[in-house]
Amino acid sequence: MTWVKAIVLSTVITAALIIVLGFLPSILRYEWEANSAAIGEMIHTVTGYELQDTYTLVRIHDAISMGIQTFIFAIPVVATYIIGEKRRRRMGLRGSGAVKGYLPGK
């Protein structure tokens, strides 16, 4: 991969992440606000706990939203690691190329 391709690809990935991570929480918030009563009913059915305050329901929404955002943010990180490992194996390199101390005379 050339430097130009790498810069263009990283710019596209960064823009996509900013758009997705910027708009996704508000989209989820609007969707959950519209279905808040149904979600509260489902929680009551599953757990037997009746939500009488909206504070708990908002915290549940925030936890789910942050989980989704973290998953989306982790996708490029994991993909970069996998691509790097495949490249390392394809090139026949062993582990990290760290120098193991000072080697005099070399």
C-alpha positions as CSV (number, residue, x, y, z in Angstrom):
1,M,0.0,0.0,0.0
2,T,1.3,3.4,-0.9
3,W,1.3,6.4,1.4
4,V,-1.3,8.1,-0.7
5,K,-3.7,5.1,-0.5
6,A,-3.0,4.8,3.3
7,I,-3.8,8.4,3.9
8,V,-7.0,8.3,1.8
9,L,-8.2,5.1,3.4
10,S,-7.5,6.4,6.9
11,T,-9.4,9.6,6.1
12,V,-12.4,7.7,4.8
13,I,-12.4,5.4,7.9
14,T,-12.1,8.3,10.3
15,A,-14.9,10.2,8.5
16,A,-17.1,7.1,8.6
17,L,-16.5,6.5,12.3
18,I,-17.2,10.2,13.1
19,I,-20.5,10.0,11.2
20,V,-21.6,6.7,12.6
21,L,-20.5,7.4,16.2
22,G,-21.9,11.0,16.1
23,F,-25.3,10.2,14.6
24,L,-26.0,6.7,15.9
25,P,-26.6,7.7,19.6
26,S,-29.2,10.3,18.6
27,I,-30.9,7.9,16.3
28,L,-31.0,5.3,19.0
29,R,-32.2,7.9,21.5
30,Y,-35.1,8.9,19.3
31,E,-36.0,5.3,18.6
32,W,-35.9,4.3,22.3
33,E,-37.9,7.4,23.3
34,A,-40.6,6.4,20.9
35,N,-40.7,2.9,22.3
36,S,-40.0,3.7,25.9
37,A,-43.2,2.2,27.2
38,A,-42.7,-1.0,25.3
39,I,-39.2,-1.4,26.5
40,G,-40.3,-0.8,30.1
41,E,-43.0,-3.4,29.7
42,M,-40.5,-5.9,28.3
43,I,-38.1,-5.3,31.3
44,H,-41.1,-5.8,33.6
45,T,-42.0,-9.1,31.8
46,V,-38.5,-10.5,31.9
47,T,-37.3,-9.4,35.3
48,G,-40.5,-8.7,37.2
49,Y,-39.1,-5.3,38.2
50,E,-41.5,-2.5,37.3
51,L,-39.7,0.7,36.3
52,Q,-41.5,3.6,38.0
53,D,-38.8,6.1,37.3
54,T,-37.4,7.1,34.0
55,Y,-33.9,7.4,35.4
56,T,-33.3,3.6,35.4
57,L,-34.7,3.3,31.9
58,V,-32.4,6.1,30.6
59,R,-29.4,4.4,32.2
60,I,-30.3,1.2,30.4
61,H,-30.6,3.0,27.1
62,D,-27.2,4.7,27.7
63,A,-25.6,1.4,28.5
64,I,-26.9,-0.3,25.4
65,S,-25.9,2.7,23.2
66,M,-22.4,2.8,24.6
67,G,-22.1,-1.0,24.0
68,I,-23.1,-0.5,20.4
69,Q,-20.7,2.4,20.0
70,T,-17.8,0.5,21.6
71,F,-18.5,-2.5,19.3
72,I,-18.5,-0.2,16.2
73,F,-15.3,1.5,17.3
74,A,-13.6,-1.8,18.0
75,I,-14.2,-3.2,14.5
76,P,-11.4,-1.1,12.8
77,V,-9.0,-1.9,15.7
78,V,-9.5,-5.6,15.4
79,A,-9.4,-5.5,11.6
80,T,-6.1,-3.7,11.7
81,Y,-4.6,-6.3,14.1
82,I,-5.9,-9.2,11.9
83,I,-4.5,-7.6,8.7
84,G,-1.2,-6.9,10.4
85,E,-0.9,-10.5,11.6
86,K,-1.7,-11.9,8.2
87,R,0.9,-9.6,6.6
88,R,3.5,-10.6,9.2
89,R,2.9,-14.3,8.5
90,R,2.8,-13.8,4.7
91,M,6.2,-12.1,4.9
92,G,7.6,-14.8,7.1
93,L,8.4,-12.5,10.0
94,R,8.6,-13.8,13.6
95,G,7.2,-11.9,16.6
96,S,8.2,-8.3,17.3
97,G,11.5,-7.1,15.9
98,A,12.5,-5.6,19.2
99,V,16.2,-5.5,19.9
100,K,17.1,-7.6,22.9
101,G,19.6,-5.3,24.5
102,Y,22.9,-3.8,23.4
103,L,24.8,-6.0,21.0
104,P,28.5,-4.8,20.9
105,G,30.4,-5.1,17.7
106,K,27.4,-5.5,15.5
